[in-house]
Amino acid sequence: MAKNESSSSTKEWDKVVLVTGGAGFIASHVVIRLVKKYPNYKIVNFDKLDYCACLENVESVVGDYPNYKFVKGNLTSADLVNHVMDHEEIDTVMHFAAQTHVDNSFGNSFQFTENNVMGTHVLIESAKVHDIKLFVHVSTDEVYGEGEHDENEMTEEHILEPTNPYAATKAAAEFIVKSYHRSFKLPVVITRGNNVYGPHQYPEKLIPKFANQLMRGQAVTLHGDGSNTRNFLYVEDVASAFDIILHKSKPGQIYNIGGSNELPNVQVAKDIIEKMGLKDKETTLLTFVEDRCFNDLRYTIDNSKLEALGWKEETSWEDGLQKTIDWYKLHTNRYKNIDGALVAHPRQGATPSADYETRKGKRARTE
């Protein structure tokens, strides 16, 4: 039999990479980069198409790229995950799929546990069974907990002290992943990233939310006094980091993915207002609302391990922010009705009882 006629034992691709959550924000950029840059890799995009994901995010690789495939499904379905692993002959996993918005986790924490913890457990168990060559688990800097102003940057060895339900589920998922490396020698790599921004991000997050509020003639809604800081990293730089991690990382290692743009939220709002030509109306466009249940002061991480692999941040804050605003001006309707995401405290999928408990907790702390 000729090689091109194929048999079940003939490997057509150099790598077959399963990217979970590949129709979402960061992962869609990773999918596009890998599909276009590595025609000898097959990229299988596995996504359940939750509210914050859509196929338009990967439309640039649909149709013209034979090395791209989309599978709709839920990671908590072990039968489906195992079928995809078998049928597609997956050898590499990049696990991005997760519920990520902290505000939602305060009113919807059970679903965060189901998706982020159980989904990860199902996936990595399947990876073990199928002898996956590399499992990249995407976590967050929020697992470190709150950083103080005088504290050194957090290295990958820093203790995990998550302070909100979202971060707690990501930390729990990490421990499951680590256990499979230790118990079964599964080749896993964990990443912990700063706040990422750019095109394709659902507008519940800070930068697209502020931009979309302003485009609708609304004032931006800053939690608390707006002094909490975050370190912002442009999404294309993050996609580049995952490219390097895929090819140069060492199993068993953790890599921070950090940027150099630490800014208080109020400054982010002011920069967006200025770039949208509304500087003269700044005082009326800044509003301050009740802070969320617990809002970490800052996260500051050391990414020297990643830089040692050859990665560096390329996009300046000014350029990245302008590119992001320009994209949302063209694609503000990508996610259809986003009114619920633009309120001060969104609760996507929250139950009435969960919202009641959240409100009751706030009252107890103020009485």
N, C-alpha and C positions, 0 to 999 in steps of 0.2 A: 504494500500500500504506500503510495506517495505521501510525503510529509504533509502537503497541503490538503490531502483528502481527509486527513485527521482521523483519529480514533479517540476513544475516551481517555486513553493514557497519554495522548500527545498534548503537550503544553504549547498553546499558540502564543501566549503572552509571556513577557519577561516577569511581570508582576500582575496579579489580579487583586486590586485594592477595593475593599468594601469601605465606603465612607458613609457613616451614619449621620443623619441630619443634614444630608448634602443639599437640600433645597432651602436650608436656613441661611442665616447671615454669614458667619465666617466660613462654614463648610462649603457654601456655594462658590466662594472665591477659590478655595482649595481645589474643589472639583474642576472648575474651569482651567485653573493653572495646570493641573496634572494631565487633564485630557489633551490640552493643546501642546504642552511641552514634551510629553512622553507618549507618542503614538504607539510605542511598543508595550505600554501598560494598558490594561483594561480597568476602567473605573466604574464600579457599581455603586450607584447612589441609592441608599436605602433611607426612606423618609416617610413618615405617616402623614405629612402635610397638615400639621397643626396650624393654628391661627397665625403663627409668626413665620411660616414657611410658604413658598409658592414656587411652582415650576418656572415661572417667568425669570426667577433668579438664575436659572441655568439654561435659559433659552439659547444662548450663544453657542452651546455645544450639542444641541438637539438636532438630529437629522444628518448633519455633515460629518460626524465623527463616529466611525464604526467601533471605536474603543470606549464608547460611553453607553451605559445602560441605566435605566431608572426602575426601581422596584418600590412600590408603595406597600408599607407595612409597619407594624408596631413591634418594637423590640421586645415587648413582654410576651410575644407569641413565640415560644421556644420552637414549635414545629416549623413555623415559617422561617425563622432565623437559621435553623439547621438545614432546611431545604435550600435556602439561598447559598449557604456555605458549600453544600454538596454540589448543587447544580452549576454554580458559577466557578467552582474550584478556587475559592478565595484563599489567598495565602498571606494577606496583609489586611489589618483592620485599623482604620482611623476613626475613633469613636467621638464624634462631636455631639450627637443627639442628646438633648437635655432641655428641661424647662429651666429658664435662666433668670427671669425677672424677679428681683427681690421683693418688690411690692406685692406681686401676685402670691409669693410664698407665704406671706403673713395671713392671707385669707384662703389659701388653697394648698396647704402643706401636704395633705395626704397624697394628692396627685404628684407633687414633687418627689415624694418618696417612691411612689410607684414607678414613675418614669426614670428618675435619675439613679435610684438605687437598684430596684428590681430589674429595670431595663439593662443596666450595666452588668448585673449578675447573670442574666440570661445570655447576654452576648459573650461574656468572657468564658462562661462554661462551654458554650459552643466553640469558641476559639480554642479552648483546651482540647476538646474532642477531635477537632479537625487539624491539630498540629500547626496552628498558625505561626508563621515565621516572625511576625512583628505585630504587636498590639499597642497602638498609640492611644492613650487615654487622655482626653482633653479635660483638664480641671480648671481651676480659677484661683487667682490670688486671694480671693475672699476666704479661702479655707484657713489662711494664716490668722484671720481676725484683725482687730484694729491695731494700726501702727501709731506710735507716738512721734511727735515732731523731732525729738532728740534721739530717736532710735536709729541704729544702723539699718541699712537696707537688709531685708529678709532674704537669707539664702535658702536653698532647697532643704536644708536640714532643720529649719526653724519649726518649732512645735506648732501643731494645728490647733487653733482656738476659734472655730467658726462662731459667729454671733447672731446669725439669722437662719431661718429654716432652709432657705436655698443653699447657703454655704454648708450647712450641716449635712444635707443630702450629698453634696459634692465630696465632702470629706469622707462620708461613709462609703461612697462609691470607690474612692481612692483606696481605702483600706481593703476592700474586696479585691481590687486589682492587684494590690501589693501581695495579698495572701496567695494569689495564684502564681505569682512569680516565685515566692518563697517555697510553697508546697509542691508545685508542679513544674517549676523551672520554666514557666511560660515566659517568652521574651517580651516583656512589657516595658513601655516608656510612658512616663506621666509628664504632662505639661501644665504649668500654672501661669495664666496670662493676666496682664493688666486689662483695663477697660479698652475695648476695641470699638472703633467707629468707622463709618464709611457707607458706601452704597449697599443696598439690600437689607439694612437693619430695620426691624419692625419698630414703628414710631413710639413704642412705650419707653424706649431708652432715651437718655438725657438729650443727646445732640439732635437726633431726628425728631424727637418730641418738641424741643424748643423751635426748631426750624419750621415744623408743620404748624405749630401754634401761631407763629408769626405770619406764616403764609395765609392763615385764616383770619388774620386781624385780631388775634387773641394775645393777651400778655403771657409771658412765660411764667411757669409756676415753680418756684424754687423751694425745696424742702428746708425747713428751719431758717437759719440766717444765711444759707448759701456758702458757708465757710468750709464745709467738708471738701476735701481735695480728692481728685482721682488722677491717675496717670493715663493719658490717652495715647493710643497707638493705632495708626491707620491700618485698615484691613488688608491692603495689599502687602504691607510689610509683614503682617502676621501670616499670610499665605506663603510668603517667602520663607518664614521661619519653619513652617510645617514641611515645606519642601526639603529643607536642610535636615530637619529631624527625621524625616522618612529615610533619608539616604546616609546620614552620618552619625546618628545618635547611637548610644550603647544601651543594650537591654539592661533593665534594672535601674536605670537612671531617671532622675527628675530634672526637668529643665524649666526655669522661669523664662517667660516671654514678656519683657518689660520695655516700656518706652521712656522718653526723656521729657515728657510734656506734663508735668504735675501741675495742675491748676485747680483753684477753688471753683466750685460750681457757678458761683456768681460771676466769675471772670469768663467762664465758658459762655454763659448767657450774654454777657456784654460783647464778647467777640462775635457771636452769631448775629446779634442785633446790628453791630457795625457793618459786618460783611453783607448784610441784607439791606443796607442803605437806610437804616432806621435810627441812626445814632442820635438824631435830634429829638427822638421820642423815647429815649432810653428810660427816663424816670417813670413814665407811664406804662412801659412795657415790662418792667420788673415787678413781680408780685411774690410775696413770701407766704408760704402756707405751712400748716402744721407738719412737723417732721414725722417721718415714719417711726415705727415702734423702736427700732434701734438702728442708728445710722453711723457706721464706722467713720471715724475721723479721716483716716487716710490708709492707703496701702502703698508700701514702697518696697520694691523687690530688686534683688541683685540678679542680673542676667548674664554674668560673666561666663558661666558654663556654656550658654548658647553662643555667645560671641566667640568663644574658643573654637566652635565648630565652623566659624566663618560667616555668621549672620551679623548684620548691623541694620539699624533703623535708617531708612532712606528718605522718608517723606516728612517734611517739616509740618509743624502744627498749622501754619498759615495756609500752605498748599493743600494739605489734607482736608482742612475745614472747608475751604472754598470748593474743592471737588465734591465734597459731600453735599453742601448746600445746593450746588448746581444740579446734582443728580436728583435731589428731592424736588426741585422745581419742575423737573421733567417727569418724574415718576411718583408724584404724591398720591396718585390713585392706585398704585400697584396693589396695595392691600385692601382695596375697596373702602368700606366704612371703618374709619379708624377713630371715630369720635370717642369711643370708650377708652382708647389708649391715651388720649390727650387730656383726660381729667387729672387732677392733682395727684390722686392716689388710685390708680387702676387696680381692679381686682378681677382679672380675667379668670372666669370659671369658678369664682368663689361661691361657697354655699352661704345661705342666710345665716346659718348657725355659726359658721366660721367668722363671718363679718361681725356677728354679735359678740363673739368671744374676743375679737380684736378690739372692738370698741370698749368692752367691759374692762379689758386689761389696761387700756389707756386711762380709763376713769380711776381705776384702782391706784395707778401710779401718781395721779394728780391730787387725790384726796388726802 
